[in-house]
């Protein structure tokens, strides 16, 4: 295997979100802190609507992360598979469709 083949193989192993991995990790840590805050609100017997408002904010933040990941998946993994064609393209399209369906139901 040539050096160019190895580099292309390594690039293929990267996920669509790899270039933004630090950003996603930072956002998820922030969401994790929000969830801990909600648990503390429950422990502190905070008003129901205030707790529900925070839960809604966490759901929105998670949805934003999910949509970003989906967008990167479509732009990287799916588009590469479609460009190559064949069974892999069909599999990636079906996988993306199922992921979208899960997001819509949630």
C-alpha positions as CSV (number, residue, x, y, z in Angstrom):
1,X,0.0,0.0,0.0
2,X,1.4,3.4,-1.0
3,X,1.6,6.4,1.3
4,X,-1.2,8.0,-0.6
5,X,-3.4,4.9,-0.3
6,X,-2.7,4.9,3.5
7,X,-3.7,8.5,3.8
8,X,-6.9,8.0,1.9
9,X,-7.7,5.0,4.0
10,X,-7.1,7.0,7.2
11,X,-9.4,9.8,5.8
12,X,-12.1,7.3,5.1
13,X,-11.9,6.1,8.8
14,X,-12.7,9.6,10.0
15,X,-16.3,10.4,10.7
16,X,-18.1,13.4,9.4
17,X,-18.0,15.1,12.8
18,X,-14.3,14.5,13.4
19,X,-13.2,18.0,12.5
20,X,-15.7,19.4,15.0
21,X,-15.2,16.8,17.6
22,X,-14.0,19.3,20.3
23,X,-17.0,21.5,19.7
24,X,-19.4,18.6,20.1
25,X,-17.6,17.4,23.2
26,X,-17.9,20.9,24.7
27,X,-21.6,21.2,23.9
28,X,-22.3,17.8,25.4
29,X,-20.4,18.7,28.6
30,X,-22.5,21.8,28.9
31,X,-25.7,19.7,28.4
32,X,-24.4,17.3,31.0
33,X,-24.0,20.2,33.4
34,X,-27.6,21.3,32.6
35,X,-28.9,17.8,33.4
36,X,-27.0,17.8,36.8
37,X,-28.6,21.2,37.4
38,X,-32.1,19.7,36.8
39,X,-31.3,16.9,39.2
40,X,-30.4,19.5,41.8
41,X,-33.6,21.4,41.1
42,X,-35.5,18.2,41.9
43,X,-33.5,17.7,45.1
44,X,-34.2,21.3,46.1
45,X,-37.9,20.9,45.4
46,X,-38.0,23.7,42.8
47,X,-41.2,24.7,41.1
48,X,-42.4,22.2,38.5
49,X,-42.6,24.6,35.6
50,X,-39.0,25.8,36.2
51,X,-37.8,22.2,36.1
52,X,-39.8,21.5,32.9
53,X,-38.4,24.7,31.3
54,X,-34.9,23.4,32.0
55,X,-35.8,20.0,30.6
56,X,-37.1,21.7,27.5
57,X,-33.8,23.6,27.1
58,X,-31.8,20.3,27.4
59,X,-34.0,18.6,24.8
60,X,-33.4,21.5,22.5
61,X,-29.7,21.5,23.0
62,X,-29.5,17.7,22.4
63,X,-31.7,18.1,19.3
64,X,-29.3,20.8,18.0
65,X,-26.3,18.4,18.5
66,X,-28.2,15.6,16.8
67,X,-29.1,17.7,13.8
68,X,-25.5,18.9,13.5
69,X,-24.2,15.3,13.6
70,X,-26.8,14.3,11.0
71,X,-25.9,17.1,8.7
72,X,-22.2,16.1,8.9
73,X,-23.1,12.5,8.4
74,X,-25.1,13.3,5.3
75,X,-22.3,15.6,4.0
76,X,-19.5,13.2,4.6
77,X,-20.4,9.5,5.1
78,X,-23.5,9.4,2.9
79,X,-22.2,11.6,0.1
80,X,-19.0,9.5,-0.1
81,X,-21.0,6.3,-0.2
82,X,-23.4,7.7,-2.9
83,X,-20.4,8.8,-5.0
84,X,-19.1,5.3,-4.9
85,X,-22.5,3.7,-5.5
86,X,-23.5,0.1,-5.0
87,X,-24.7,-1.6,-1.9
88,X,-22.8,0.7,0.5
89,X,-24.7,3.7,-0.9
90,X,-28.0,2.0,-0.4
91,X,-27.0,0.9,3.1
92,X,-25.9,4.5,4.1
93,X,-29.1,6.0,2.7
94,X,-31.3,3.6,4.6
95,X,-29.3,4.2,7.7
96,X,-29.7,8.0,7.4
97,X,-33.4,7.6,6.7
98,X,-33.8,5.5,9.9
99,X,-31.8,8.1,11.9
100,X,-34.0,10.9,10.6
101,X,-37.1,8.9,11.5
102,X,-35.8,8.4,15.0
103,X,-35.1,12.1,15.4
104,X,-38.6,13.0,14.1
105,X,-40.3,10.6,16.6
106,X,-38.3,11.9,19.6
